[in-house]
Amino acid sequence: MRFLPDNIDKYIEQNSSTEDDVLRELTRETYLKVQMPNMLSGNLQGKFLEMFSRLIQPKRILEIGTFTGYSGICLARGLAPDGLLYTIDINEELAPMVTRYVAKANLTSKIKQFIGDARKLIPDLNETFDLVFIDADKVNYPVYYDLVLDKVRNGGYIIADNVLWDGKVVEDTKDKDTLAIVAYNEKVVKDNRVENFILPLRDGLNIARKKS
């Protein structure tokens, strides 16, 4: 979903740094071989995630929803020198593709892949995270938030993708995914442990900072 006029979107693309060769190849293969390729973060969102990560230089990142690895690669590029990114996805079929592109990006030592149900895996992660990126099944967004908040350091961030959900969040009739996104946004804004705002980039990013 694009919320800006097409000519403005085109202008933004033309005046933003382009994908490097690895991400360009990953984008092409995703669109050629993978179902629902629009789930890919893409250049503008990827560049935002990379710059945000570089800005805070996290030591530990948790990504919930790997897909083909685009967002994980972008986030991992901003890690501190001794940093690690943990990424979880339930789709084991995509894991070899992710592994291959992580290697192409020279990030094998920086990214740890987990295959399985994030609801079961997260409680066993004995880490404190500087940044969490949620981009998985929408119905469990509120669950993921509850699971990760205590694992986020004070001053750390939780970013959730697709929080405008193709504009459906403001429509009268809502399906279960839309209801879950609405519930997530309401949960975050009412939680006095964090401060947040929604960035209308691509399909919307809810950026929450855990208060000290």
C-alpha positions as CSV (number, residue, x, y, z in Angstrom):
1,M,0.0,0.0,0.0
2,R,1.3,3.5,-0.9
3,F,-0.3,6.4,0.9
4,L,1.3,9.1,-1.1
5,P,0.5,10.1,-4.7
6,D,2.4,8.0,-7.3
7,N,4.4,10.9,-8.5
8,I,5.6,11.7,-5.0
9,D,6.5,8.1,-4.4
10,K,8.5,8.1,-7.7
11,Y,10.3,11.3,-6.7
12,I,11.2,9.8,-3.3
13,E,12.6,6.6,-4.9
14,Q,14.6,8.7,-7.5
15,N,16.1,10.8,-4.7
16,S,17.0,8.0,-2.3
17,S,20.0,5.7,-2.3
18,T,19.3,2.6,-4.4
19,E,19.7,-1.1,-3.3
20,D,23.1,-2.6,-3.5
21,D,23.8,-5.7,-5.6
22,V,22.9,-8.2,-2.9
23,L,19.6,-6.6,-2.0
24,R,18.7,-6.1,-5.6
25,E,19.4,-9.8,-6.4
26,L,17.4,-10.8,-3.3
27,T,14.5,-8.7,-4.3
28,R,14.5,-10.1,-7.8
29,E,14.6,-13.7,-6.6
30,T,11.9,-13.1,-4.1
31,Y,9.6,-11.8,-6.7
32,L,10.4,-14.6,-9.1
33,K,10.2,-17.5,-6.7
34,V,8.3,-16.7,-3.5
35,Q,4.6,-16.4,-2.9
36,M,3.4,-13.0,-1.7
37,P,6.7,-11.2,-2.6
38,N,5.1,-7.9,-1.5
39,M,5.9,-9.0,2.1
40,L,9.5,-7.9,1.3
41,S,10.5,-4.7,3.1
42,G,11.8,-3.1,-0.1
43,N,14.4,-0.4,-0.6
44,L,12.9,2.6,1.2
45,Q,11.8,0.7,4.3
46,G,15.0,-1.3,4.2
47,K,17.1,1.8,4.0
48,F,15.1,3.3,7.0
49,L,15.7,0.2,9.1
50,E,19.4,0.2,8.2
51,M,19.9,3.9,9.1
52,F,17.9,3.5,12.3
53,S,20.0,0.6,13.3
54,R,23.2,2.4,12.4
55,L,22.0,5.4,14.5
56,I,21.5,3.4,17.7
57,Q,24.2,0.7,17.0
58,P,22.4,-2.1,18.8
59,K,24.3,-5.0,20.4
60,R,21.3,-7.3,20.1
61,I,18.4,-7.2,17.7
62,L,15.4,-9.6,17.6
63,E,13.5,-9.9,14.3
64,I,10.1,-11.7,14.4
65,G,9.4,-12.7,10.8
66,T,12.4,-13.4,8.6
67,F,10.7,-14.0,5.2
68,T,13.5,-14.0,2.7
69,G,16.0,-12.0,4.8
70,Y,15.8,-8.5,3.4
71,S,14.9,-6.6,6.6
72,G,17.3,-8.7,8.7
73,I,20.2,-7.9,6.4
74,C,19.4,-4.2,6.6
75,L,19.1,-4.2,10.4
76,A,22.2,-6.3,10.9
77,R,24.3,-3.7,8.9
78,G,23.9,-1.3,11.8
79,L,24.9,-3.6,14.6
80,A,27.7,-2.7,17.0
81,P,31.0,-4.5,16.2
82,D,30.2,-7.3,18.7
83,G,26.4,-7.3,17.8
84,L,24.1,-10.1,16.9
85,L,20.7,-10.3,15.2
86,Y,18.3,-13.2,16.1
87,T,15.7,-13.8,13.5
88,I,12.7,-16.1,13.8
89,D,10.4,-17.5,11.1
90,I,8.0,-20.5,11.0
91,N,8.6,-21.2,7.3
92,E,11.5,-23.6,7.1
93,E,11.3,-23.7,3.3
94,L,12.7,-20.2,3.0
95,A,15.6,-20.8,5.4
96,P,18.2,-21.9,2.7
97,M,17.5,-18.8,0.7
98,V,18.0,-16.6,3.8
99,T,21.2,-18.4,4.6
100,R,22.5,-17.9,1.1
101,Y,21.8,-14.1,1.0
102,V,23.1,-13.6,4.5
103,A,26.4,-15.1,3.3
104,K,26.4,-12.9,0.2
105,A,26.0,-9.9,2.5
106,N,29.0,-11.1,4.6
107,L,26.8,-11.3,7.7
108,T,26.8,-15.0,8.6
109,S,28.6,-14.3,11.9
110,K,26.1,-11.6,12.7
111,I,22.8,-13.3,12.1
112,K,21.3,-16.3,13.9
113,Q,18.3,-18.0,12.3
114,F,15.7,-19.8,14.3
115,I,12.9,-21.9,12.7
116,G,9.7,-22.3,14.6
117,D,6.8,-20.7,16.5
118,A,8.1,-17.4,17.9
119,R,5.6,-17.6,20.8
120,K,7.5,-20.7,22.0
121,L,11.0,-19.6,21.1
122,I,11.1,-16.0,22.5
123,P,10.7,-17.0,26.2
124,D,13.9,-19.2,25.9
125,L,16.0,-16.3,24.5
126,N,18.3,-15.3,27.4
127,E,19.1,-11.8,25.9
128,T,18.4,-8.2,26.5
129,F,17.5,-6.5,23.2
130,D,18.2,-3.0,22.0
131,L,15.8,-3.3,19.1
132,V,12.9,-5.6,18.2
133,F,11.4,-5.7,14.7
134,I,8.0,-7.4,14.5
135,D,6.8,-8.4,11.0
136,A,5.1,-11.7,11.3
137,D,1.5,-13.0,11.5
138,K,-0.7,-10.1,12.4
139,V,-3.1,-11.9,14.8
140,N,-0.2,-12.4,17.2
141,Y,1.2,-8.9,17.2
142,P,-0.2,-8.2,20.7
143,V,1.2,-11.5,21.9
144,Y,4.7,-10.8,20.5
145,Y,4.7,-7.3,22.2
146,D,3.9,-8.8,25.6
147,L,6.6,-11.5,25.1
148,V,9.4,-9.0,24.2
149,L,8.8,-5.9,26.2
150,D,10.5,-7.2,29.4
151,K,13.5,-8.4,27.2
152,V,13.9,-4.9,25.7
153,R,16.4,-2.6,27.6
154,N,15.3,0.7,29.0
155,G,15.6,3.1,26.1
156,G,15.4,0.3,23.6
157,Y,12.9,0.1,20.7
158,I,10.1,-2.1,19.3
159,I,9.2,-1.5,15.7
160,A,6.2,-3.2,14.2
161,D,5.5,-3.3,10.5
162,N,2.2,-3.1,8.6
163,V,0.4,-1.2,11.3
164,L,-1.8,0.7,8.8
165,W,-2.7,-2.5,7.0
166,D,-3.5,-1.2,3.6
167,G,-5.6,1.5,5.2
168,K,-8.0,-1.1,6.6
169,V,-7.4,0.1,10.2
170,V,-9.8,3.1,9.6
171,E,-12.5,1.2,7.7
172,D,-15.8,0.3,9.4
173,T,-15.6,-3.4,8.6
174,K,-12.5,-5.2,9.8
175,D,-11.3,-8.8,9.4
176,K,-9.3,-10.6,12.1
177,D,-5.9,-9.4,10.9
178,T,-7.1,-5.8,10.9
179,L,-8.6,-6.2,14.3
180,A,-5.3,-7.5,15.6
181,I,-3.4,-4.6,14.1
182,V,-5.9,-2.1,15.7
183,A,-5.6,-3.9,19.0
184,Y,-1.8,-3.7,18.8
185,N,-1.7,0.0,18.0
186,E,-4.2,0.7,20.9
187,K,-2.1,-1.5,23.2
188,V,1.1,0.4,22.5
189,V,-0.3,3.9,22.7
190,K,-2.1,3.1,26.1
191,D,1.1,1.5,27.6
192,N,2.7,4.0,29.9
193,R,5.9,2.0,29.8
194,V,6.6,3.3,26.3
195,E,6.3,6.3,24.1
196,N,5.5,5.8,20.4
197,F,4.5,7.2,17.0
198,I,3.3,5.7,13.7
199,L,5.5,6.5,10.7
200,P,3.4,6.3,7.5
201,L,6.3,4.7,5.5
202,R,5.1,2.0,3.2
203,D,2.4,0.2,5.1
204,G,3.1,1.9,8.4
205,L,5.7,1.4,11.2
206,N,4.8,1.7,14.8
207,I,7.9,2.8,16.6
208,A,7.9,2.5,20.4
209,R,10.7,3.4,22.8
210,K,10.8,1.8,26.2
211,K,11.0,4.5,28.8
212,S,13.8,4.5,31.4
